């Protein structure tokens, strides 16, 4: 992230640029993607001391690589990502994204921060050191996200002060607690004030009109929660930068492509937010979002700009995000966006034809392991007593983390409400797993398609308690018990046996296993859930993980019960 140039180095760069000295690296016969004027030009690019010295006609260098007309573009940037959602620690995450052209990410570690607080953030920072991937940190603003959830740790404004000037920290991450901000919560306002001279990111799905004005007047600068073009256009007109998101569940790029116009493109960026390992391996990372835009009619240089120059400008990263003299030589070579032929970081080749060319350091294990701490659970803890009237059911929307509130007649057996697979009304529970309080929130969900058994995970945004959905209580209990034994992860059960599992020992969120191996295990679990449990949604585990996100409309569930996000309050299961 930092340059250590001497006067001698700078003098050499000048001589290389003037073509009176050989550079260290020469990339010849490239189609250079120019993100300033959004054109493609045929040129050579010469690099010295990790800096682009010249673009034009050059003939000599210590190393000459003939690109034979392949595209040469700046390294891609992810404007907002939770690395933990890759289920891999940063060093393994880097193995997945670097070969796909990503050379920098703006990471919000609030998943691990909700589990382990400052220890979790420091783990991410330390494990990111010495990687040929710039992992910039946005400090987590909402730990916990709301008072209606139970996290492992709390981060107050006073806790963030110590990390504010830490190398690689760019600002304050997504301010999800917009109800708290608008209600003038003192600690929320203090956090925003602390970072007014840096970058303050936002999270405000559906916020509009005067409420949006108030949110922005506090100093919020960007949003990645837009799902319809009208929302993007209103927020841009009020001065926001908008991140077009292409995650594993939240796939917004195609529906938002129409907003990429000459009068808006300067305020748009790509981000992934949450992307699972199998999607990183199979589809790609930021390159996938760029490719989607191009397939939908966006010119290649414009699409690349949204992943390079724009995020660099927004985050204040000088001399990054372009192929031009003085810019850092973070470069990608490709003929098709689906696969990078070469990836350079600071002028050094770090990935080639899908393979990484570096060995990350081993992490320090003890920091964030052994984080599953639950009170002994019995089937009685999962019983839902029958009441009067219809029940509130969370309705899943495809490719979205937004849910609907459905009012449905409950399936009652004896004195309790049970799952109804015929109408796809499945029991869901959130079990507090940080302090062994024994709290269990109970509800029902529609849209999973689950026919039998259960599945559970310690990935449940944002406090990451255990969340489990099931057709029967015994299999739900078995899945929770398996997770407890693993120290966190994912478990699938049916007919009183464990069908498959994925251990995630780091905070119950991540593993240090090779990311390709993690992707294969997860793919196997998806197949089991589809074939043996009858699940219909494409990514059941990530879908389930977002059902506890009590800052994203409309109906969610935490260990404290069902949450009406629009009213920002706990509501009863029964309508009456």
Secondary structure, DSSP 8 states (H G I E B T S, - for coil): ------HHHHHHHHHHHTTSS-EEEEEEEEEEEETTTTEEEEEEEEEETTEEEEEE----EEEEEE-TT-EEEE-EEEEEE-GGGGTB-HHHHHHHHGGGTEEEEEEE-HHHHHHHHHHHHHHHHHHHTT-SSEEEEEE-S-SSS-TTS--S----HHHHHHHHTSTTEEEEEEE--HHHHHTT-HHHHHHHHHTTTSEEEE--TT--HHHHHHHHHTT--EE----SHHHHHHHHHTT-EEEEEB-SS-B-HHHHGGG--TTTGGGEEEE-BS--HHHHHHT-SHHHHHHHHHHTT--HHHHHHTTTHHHHHHTT-TT-SSSSTTSB--EEEEEETTEEEEEEETTEEEEETTEE--------GGGG----------GGGG--B--SS-EEEEEE-TT-S-EEEEEE--EEETTEEE-BTTTTEEEEEEE--SS----EEEEEEESS---SSEEEES--TTT--EEEEESSHHHHHHHHHHHHHHTSEEEEEETTEEEEEEE-TBTTTBB-S-HHHHHHHHHHHHHHHHHTT---STTHHHHHHGGG-TTSSSEEEETTEEEETTTTEEE-SB--
